[in-house]
Amino acid sequence: MADIFTIIAPVFLIMVLGYLLGKTKLFPEGASAVLIAFVWYVAIPALMFRALAPRDLPSSEELIFVGTYYGCLYIVYTLGMLLTRRLFGFSPAEQGVFSLTTCFANGGFIGIPIMDGAFGPEGVRLLLVILSFHTLTLIPVTTFIIERAQKISNEGPSLLNATFNSVRQNPILIALLSGLLWSALALPFPNWLDKVLELPANSAAPVGLFAAGLALSHVRIAGNLQHSMLSVALKLLALPLLVFSVAQFGLGLKPMWVGVATLTAALPSGMVPYTIAVRYGIGARRAATAVLISTALSVITLSTVLYILQHGAIS
């Protein structure tokens, strides 16, 4: 793996640049939303399709790798719900938003350049396989919890429709399924198509980082800090420690897989939970604060994880 500073510094410096310019009048309100939409709907899907389509389908061992990560993730997800109910008296809907904020990693913007610097293209591919299940599982589960708790619909089919609608038009999921289908059918992947996808794919990391910094420049720390700090502690400490322990000592996975899973777990919270919190009017300030604080502190935690991985923690 490359030197830690050369991995971490470019990522957060570009985010800081976006954050600082977001404080000026150069970028009008809503500029970050446009950039994020480009990354979400064009750049990351191109990157994911390009990473999956020309390759073989994920092996059974890789599915175990993904299952290990999500087994640990849902332990922390459940723990977040239990703790917030017991400590703060959160409603089920609040618990769901809190746990989504705690477990949904900023993999698309921060994770891709970090993983590329640490493990190269193969690390990015494994990260994308993990992230695809964020959309496939975390969003529907949380949507179901919120919809049911708010009793928006008492009819089972309507509730299931609301849950299904939360992911059916998601571009990451579409890219995932399209890439897997292309791979399963062993369709040719011509060079011209690779070149077309290469341009937006290569823009995913820099544009995403700048857009994330731009978006965070409008976020203010607000709400009960105890709530947000519990989310940050679970995200940056409990989840990566659990993932590393199970992957390394429990299952003895391949060193790269242990590293990718642990780094993914150590990523800060993403902006998707905040948008869901705003949509439902549940804990939006709490989610925004957790995203901002976890992003700032992840400079330390990601550097620490990289240092541990580089100095013989995995073998």
C-alpha positions, 0 to 999 in steps of 0.5 A: 500500500502507498504512503498514508499521507499520499492516500489521505491528503488529496482526498480531504484537501479536495473536500476542504477546497469545496468546503472553502469555495462553498463559503464564497459566492462563486458557487450559488446555492444548489450547485452542490446538488447539481454536482452530486446528481452528476456523480450519483446518476452518471459517474458512479454508475459508469464506474460500477458498470465498467468494473463489473461487466467485463469481469466474471460474476462474483464468486461464492467466496466474495459473497461470504466477504460481503455477508461478513461485512453486512452481518457486522453492519446489521449488528451495529444497526440493531445496536444503534436502535436499541441504544437510542431507544433506551438512552434517549427514548427515540421513536422507531422512526427516529431509531431507523434514521439514526441507524441508517446515518450510523451505518451508511458509509460515504463510499461513493465520494470518499471511499473510492479514492481512498480504496484506489490509493490503498489497494488499486482497481481491485480494491475499488471493485470490491468496495463497489460490490459492498456499496451496491448492497447499501442501496439494496438493503439499508435503504429498503429496511430503513424505509420500511421501519419509518413507513411502518412507524409513521403509519403512513399506510396501514395496508401491507401492499402499499407499505411494500410499494413504498419500500420498493419505490425507495430503490427501484429507480436508484442508478447504483442498483441499475448499474449493478444489475446491468453489470452483473447481467452483462457479465452473466451473459458473457457479452463482449465489452468493446474498447470503444465502450470502455473508453466512453465509460472511462471519462465519467468513471474517472470523474467520480472521485474528484467531482464527488469529493469537491461536491461533498465539501461544497455540500458540507459548507452549508451544514451547521452543527445543531441539535443534541450533540450526544445523539450525533456523537453516539452515531459517530462513535458507532460508525468510526469505532465500533463498526470497523473494529467489529468488521476487522475482528470478524473478518481477520480472526473469526473467518480468516479472510484474504488480507486484501478483503480484510483491508477493504472491509475494514476501510469501508467500515471506517468511512464517515457517514454519507449524505443519503441518510440526511436526504431521507431524514429531510424527506420524512422530517425526522432528525435531519439536524442530527443526521447533518451534524453526524455527517459533518463530525464523522467526516472531520474525524475520519481523517484520524480514523482512516489514517489509523486504520491504514497505519494498522493495516500497513504494519502487520495487522493482517497477514 
